[in-house]
Amino acid sequence: KQKRARRTRDGPVSAHPALKRTVGRGTSRGHNGHVIRKHVIVQGHVQGVGFRYYTRGKAERWGLTGYVHNLPDGSVEVEIEGEQAAVARMLAWLQTGPSSAVVAQTRVKDVPVTGESRFSVIH
């Protein structure tokens, strides 16, 4: 089998400056599903319990791109992008998170698709 060459173009993708995009890459592309992006704030006992790393694992497993990072107020910010069904699965998981977390509330809003190529934990 021959591997297809991928075209890339780097540029900023979101409000967070540490992120870059690569067009045409990422496991959430090339399927028949509609690609969407959501911004989520997860509140509760969600810092210091491995929430960001569990979230990255789920995102990678489900073919999502985006980022997760802790906010100064004790909540966690997540942006997820991918096929609608995979995003819905992640949103459902974020309602409870890993067993070490206690999620009190999630706030979700639609944001523009960026074409990001991976899921990142931002420190």
Secondary structure, 3 states (H helix, E strand, C coil): CCCCCCCCCCCECCCCCCCECCCCCCCCCCCCCCEEEEEEEEEEECCCCCHHHHHHHHHHHCCCEEEEEECCCCCEEEEEEEEHHHHHHHHHHHCCCCCCCEEEEEEEEECCCCCCCCEEEEC
